[in-house]
Amino acid sequence: MSHPPAPHQPSSRRLLLGLPLVAGLLLAFCGESRAESITAESIWDKNNAIERAQQQLPANATVTGTNCTVVRVRDWRYICTVSYTLIPPGGSAAPAPQSGSY
C-alpha cells in the first residue's frame, strides 16, 4: 500500500534566492529619500575627518549624523562617517511656506 505523494512545497533554497529580488524591488519603489553615508579619515583630528567627509556630500544632501572612531595604525587616525539623506530633485526637506497674513 503506497501513500499519496506529499504536496509540493517551495524549497527553502528557492525562497532564499528570491529574497534579494524582492528586497531590491521594495527599495527601488518605496521611498522618496535614501539614507546614505560617507566615511573619511584624517591623521590631524576628528574635525578634519568630518570636514573631509562633508566635502564629498552630494549637493542635495541633508546631514543626519556623524560617528567617529580613533584607531592607531602606526600613528593615530580619526575615521568619521557622516550620514545623510538625499532630497529628491524638486523636493524639499522643509515644509512649504503657507501664503496668507500672520
C-alpha positions as CSV (number, residue, x, y, z in Angstrom):
1,M,0.0,0.0,0.0
2,S,1.6,3.3,-1.1
3,H,0.9,6.7,0.4
4,P,-0.1,9.6,-1.8
5,P,2.8,12.0,-2.7
6,A,3.2,14.9,-0.3
7,P,2.1,18.3,-1.7
8,H,4.9,20.2,-3.4
9,Q,6.3,22.9,-1.1
10,P,8.8,25.5,-2.3
11,S,12.3,24.7,-1.3
12,S,14.0,27.0,1.2
13,R,16.8,27.5,-1.3
14,R,14.4,28.9,-3.9
15,L,12.9,31.1,-1.3
16,L,16.3,32.4,-0.3
17,L,17.2,33.1,-3.9
18,G,14.1,35.2,-4.3
19,L,14.6,37.4,-1.3
20,P,17.3,39.7,-2.8
21,L,15.0,40.4,-5.8
22,V,12.1,41.3,-3.5
23,A,14.3,43.5,-1.3
24,G,15.6,45.3,-4.3
25,L,12.2,46.0,-5.7
26,L,11.0,47.3,-2.3
27,L,14.0,49.6,-2.1
28,A,13.5,50.9,-5.6
29,F,9.8,51.8,-5.2
30,C,9.2,52.5,-1.6
31,G,10.7,55.8,-0.7
32,E,11.5,59.3,-2.0
33,S,14.6,59.8,0.1
34,R,17.5,57.5,0.7
35,A,19.8,57.3,3.7
36,E,23.5,57.2,2.8
37,S,26.9,57.7,4.4
38,I,30.4,58.8,3.6
39,T,33.5,57.8,5.5
40,A,36.7,59.7,5.6
41,E,39.8,59.7,7.7
42,S,42.5,62.1,8.9
43,I,45.8,62.0,10.8
44,W,45.1,65.5,12.1
45,D,42.0,65.4,14.2
46,K,38.3,64.4,14.3
47,N,37.1,67.8,12.9
48,N,39.3,67.3,9.9
49,A,38.0,63.8,9.2
50,I,34.4,65.2,9.4
51,E,35.3,68.0,7.1
52,R,36.8,65.6,4.5
53,A,33.6,63.5,4.6
54,Q,31.4,66.6,4.2
55,Q,33.4,67.7,1.2
56,Q,32.2,64.6,-0.6
57,L,28.4,65.1,0.1
58,P,26.1,65.5,-2.9
59,A,24.5,68.9,-3.4
60,N,21.0,67.7,-2.4
61,A,22.2,66.0,0.9
62,T,21.0,66.8,4.4
63,V,23.4,65.6,7.2
64,T,21.6,63.4,9.7
65,G,24.5,62.5,11.9
66,T,28.2,61.8,12.4
67,N,30.1,58.9,14.1
68,C,33.9,58.9,14.7
69,T,36.4,56.3,15.8
70,V,40.0,56.8,16.7
71,V,42.4,53.9,15.8
72,R,46.1,53.5,15.9
73,V,47.8,52.4,12.7
74,R,51.4,53.5,13.2
75,D,50.0,56.9,14.1
76,W,46.6,57.9,15.3
77,R,43.8,58.0,12.7
78,Y,40.4,59.6,13.0
79,I,37.8,57.8,11.0
80,C,34.5,59.6,10.7
81,T,31.3,58.6,9.0
82,V,28.8,61.3,8.0
83,S,25.2,60.0,7.5
84,Y,22.9,61.9,5.2
85,T,19.6,61.8,3.4
86,L,19.2,62.7,-0.2
87,I,16.4,65.1,-1.1
88,P,14.8,64.2,-4.5
89,P,15.1,66.8,-7.2
90,G,12.3,69.4,-6.8
91,G,11.7,68.1,-3.3
92,S,12.2,69.9,0.0
93,A,13.2,68.8,3.4
94,A,11.3,71.8,5.0
95,P,7.6,72.3,4.7
96,A,6.5,74.7,2.1
97,P,5.6,78.2,3.4
98,Q,2.0,79.0,3.7
99,S,0.5,82.0,2.0
100,G,-1.6,84.5,3.8
101,S,-1.2,87.1,6.5
102,Y,0.0,86.4,10.0
